[in-house]
Amino acid sequence: MTDTAVQTLKSVLDRADPNQIADALRQVKLGTILTPVSLDTGDLTGVEVNHIHLDPPALLVRSVRVVHTLTTDEPDIGEYLASDENATMSAASTANGPGVCKMDADGSKITFHNTVVRQAIIEYIPRPAVALTDVFVND
């Protein structure tokens, strides 16, 4: 009896077998991953949020900039670093550098400390359509 190793999308992509690579790239939607998203939330007046939903979800956030907030406090407006869910959030500050916001583990939401965001611009790389650890099914 021979056991066949389970092929994940990651292992298929790493091997780059010409007979499987096209199907694997189609499953992860390579074109989508290679096209950065620039999300401008526009004016969120009337919506009291301290978070922004990302669709498609993010694999990697390149930049986060809060343009307007409810209070228009200067410390809340500016650049933010997107960290994981365990980060200590802080406001942006021209004197002390960027603020820190949290990104959910699935990349679908960015949350700010206590800022009510009125407009933000977020640039990010979308995550693959399926997890690279999923079993590769050649269709």
C-alpha positions in Angstrom: 0.0 0.0 0.0 1.3 3.4 -0.9 0.3 6.6 0.8 -0.1 9.6 -1.5 1.0 12.9 0.0 -1.7 15.5 0.2 -1.1 18.3 -2.3 -1.8 21.7 -1.1 -2.1 24.8 -3.3 1.2 26.0 -1.8 3.0 22.8 -2.7 1.6 22.8 -6.3 2.6 26.4 -6.8 6.1 25.8 -5.4 6.6 22.8 -7.7 5.3 24.8 -10.8 4.4 21.6 -12.6 3.3 22.8 -16.1 0.4 20.3 -16.0 -1.0 21.8 -12.7 0.2 25.4 -12.5 -2.6 26.9 -14.6 -5.3 25.3 -12.5 -3.6 26.3 -9.2 -3.2 30.0 -10.4 -6.8 30.1 -11.4 -7.9 28.8 -8.0 -6.0 31.5 -6.1 -7.0 34.2 -8.6 -3.4 35.3 -9.2 -4.5 38.3 -11.3 -6.5 39.6 -8.3 -3.6 39.2 -5.9 -1.2 41.0 -8.3 -3.6 44.0 -8.6 -3.3 46.3 -5.5 -6.5 47.8 -4.2 -6.8 51.5 -3.5 -9.9 52.0 -1.3 -11.1 55.5 -0.7 -14.1 55.2 1.7 -15.4 58.6 0.6 -17.5 60.7 3.0 -18.9 58.5 5.8 -21.0 61.3 7.3 -23.9 59.8 9.2 -22.0 56.6 9.9 -20.4 56.3 13.4 -17.6 53.8 12.7 -14.1 53.2 14.1 -13.5 50.4 11.5 -13.4 49.9 7.8 -14.4 46.7 6.0 -12.2 45.5 3.2 -13.7 43.7 0.2 -11.8 41.7 -1.0 -10.0 41.0 2.2 -6.3 42.0 2.6 -3.3 39.9 2.5 -1.0 42.8 3.1 -1.8 46.5 3.9 0.6 48.9 2.2 -0.8 52.2 3.6 -3.6 53.6 5.8 -4.4 57.2 5.9 -7.2 58.8 7.8 -8.3 62.0 6.0 -11.3 63.1 8.1 -12.7 62.1 11.5 -15.8 63.1 13.5 -13.9 65.5 15.8 -11.3 66.5 13.2 -8.7 66.3 16.0 -5.3 66.7 14.4 -3.8 63.6 16.2 -6.4 61.3 14.7 -5.8 62.4 11.1 -2.7 61.0 9.4 -0.8 57.8 8.6 -1.4 54.5 10.4 0.4 51.2 10.5 -1.9 48.2 10.2 -0.9 45.5 12.8 -2.4 42.3 14.0 -5.3 41.9 16.5 -3.0 42.0 19.5 -1.5 45.4 18.8 -1.9 48.4 21.1 -3.8 51.0 19.0 -2.8 54.6 19.0 -3.6 57.8 17.2 -1.5 59.3 14.4 0.6 62.2 15.4 2.7 64.6 13.3 5.1 64.9 16.2 5.4 61.2 17.1 4.9 59.5 13.8 2.2 57.1 12.5 -0.7 55.7 14.6 -1.4 52.0 14.9 -4.6 50.3 13.8 -5.6 46.6 13.9 -6.4 44.3 11.1 -8.5 41.2 11.7 -6.9 37.8 11.2 -9.0 37.3 8.0 -8.0 40.6 6.6 -11.6 41.8 6.3 -11.6 44.7 8.7 -9.3 47.5 9.9 -10.1 49.0 13.4 -8.9 52.3 14.7 -8.5 53.2 18.4 -11.4 55.5 19.4 -11.6 57.5 16.2 -14.8 57.9 14.4 -13.6 57.8 10.8 -15.2 60.0 8.2 -12.8 59.2 5.4 -9.8 56.9 5.0 -7.7 55.8 2.1 -6.3 52.3 2.3 -4.0 50.6 -0.2 -3.5 46.9 0.1 -2.8 43.6 -1.7 -5.8 41.3 -1.7 -5.5 37.8 -0.2 -5.8 34.7 -2.4 -9.3 33.5 -3.2 -8.6 30.3 -1.3 -6.0 29.5 1.4 -2.7 28.2 0.0 -2.9 25.5 2.7 -6.1 24.1 1.1 -5.9 20.8 -0.6 -5.3 21.2 -4.3 -8.2 19.8 -6.4 -7.5 19.8 -10.1 -10.7 20.6 -11.9 
